[in-house]
Amino acid sequence: MGIDEWLERVREGLDRVEATEAHEAARTGGVLLVDIRYAALRDRDGLIPGALVIERNELEWRLDPRGSHRVPEATSHDLRVVIICNEGYASSLAAASLHQLGLRRATDLVGGFQAWRAAGLPVVP
């Protein structure tokens, strides 16, 4: 199986969200937005206000509610998490990894940060 087939299979198990849906859910406190883009992209394009920045290589360590290195927001396996990468590819694989840790409500943002920005949603330098 190649990466395209794997990505398609992974996405079948995710309830992926569009940018406006993620924005509204974050605004009402219904979701934790997690930006996994690397620093150069965040520096170049900016940040989503309120999103938690966790680089991809630390994601599982920080979001596992039973982990010794978890962030304070990682309170439960029922946490609704939306993973955001640059264009919505790596985030799908990251969300699937979180599913394996028991975070079944983890998903990702269709089109990633670029879709967020294209939708005219808030971005800060």
C-alpha positions in Angstrom: 0.0 0.0 0.0 1.3 3.5 -0.9 0.9 6.7 1.1 -2.1 7.8 -1.0 -4.0 4.6 -0.2 -3.0 4.7 3.4 -4.1 8.3 3.7 -7.5 7.5 2.2 -7.9 4.6 4.6 -7.0 6.7 7.6 -9.4 9.5 6.6 -12.3 7.0 6.5 -12.0 6.7 10.2 -12.0 10.5 10.9 -14.8 12.9 11.2 -12.8 15.7 9.5 -13.9 19.3 9.9 -14.0 22.3 7.7 -12.3 25.6 8.8 -15.5 27.4 9.6 -16.8 24.5 11.7 -13.6 24.2 13.6 -13.6 28.0 14.2 -17.1 27.9 15.6 -16.4 24.9 17.8 -13.3 26.5 19.2 -15.1 29.7 19.8 -17.8 27.9 21.9 -15.3 25.8 23.7 -16.3 22.5 22.0 -12.9 21.6 20.7 -9.2 22.0 21.2 -7.3 23.2 18.1 -3.8 21.9 17.9 -1.3 23.3 15.5 1.4 20.8 14.5 3.2 22.9 11.9 6.9 23.4 12.3 8.3 26.7 13.5 9.3 28.1 10.1 5.7 27.8 8.8 4.3 29.4 11.9 6.8 32.2 11.6 6.0 32.7 8.0 2.2 32.4 8.0 1.2 33.2 11.6 -0.9 31.5 14.2 -4.5 30.7 14.9 -5.5 32.5 18.0 -6.2 30.1 20.9 -4.7 27.1 19.1 -2.3 25.0 21.2 1.1 24.7 19.4 2.6 21.2 19.7 5.0 20.1 17.0 4.3 16.8 15.4 7.2 14.9 17.0 5.7 15.7 20.5 2.0 15.3 19.8 1.3 11.9 21.3 3.4 12.7 24.4 1.6 15.9 25.0 -2.0 14.8 24.4 -2.1 11.4 26.0 -4.2 12.0 29.2 -2.2 9.2 31.0 1.2 10.4 29.8 3.8 11.8 32.1 4.5 14.7 29.7 0.9 15.7 28.9 -0.2 19.3 28.6 -2.8 20.5 31.1 -5.5 20.5 28.3 -5.1 16.7 27.9 -7.8 15.9 30.5 -9.6 13.0 29.0 -9.7 10.5 26.2 -13.1 12.1 25.3 -11.3 15.4 24.4 -12.4 16.7 21.0 -9.2 17.6 19.3 -8.7 19.1 15.8 -5.2 18.7 14.5 -4.0 21.4 12.1 -1.0 21.0 9.7 -0.2 23.2 6.8 -2.4 21.7 4.1 -4.3 18.8 5.8 -2.2 15.8 5.0 0.1 15.2 8.0 -2.8 16.1 10.3 -4.9 13.2 9.1 -2.1 10.8 10.0 -1.5 12.5 13.3 -5.2 12.3 14.2 -5.1 8.5 13.4 -2.2 8.1 15.7 -4.1 9.8 18.5 -7.0 7.4 17.8 -4.5 4.6 18.6 -3.9 6.2 22.0 -7.6 6.1 22.7 -8.4 9.7 21.7 -11.3 8.6 19.5 -12.7 12.1 19.0 -9.4 13.4 17.5 -9.7 14.6 13.9 -8.1 17.1 11.6 -8.9 20.2 9.6 -9.6 19.7 5.9 -7.1 21.8 4.0 -5.1 22.7 7.1 -3.9 26.1 8.1 -4.0 27.2 4.4 -7.8 26.5 4.3 -8.3 28.4 7.6 -6.5 31.4 6.2 -8.3 31.2 2.9 -11.6 31.2 4.7 -10.7 34.6 6.2 -10.6 33.3 9.7 -8.5 34.9 12.4 -4.7 34.7 12.1 -2.1 36.5 14.2 1.6 37.1 13.4 
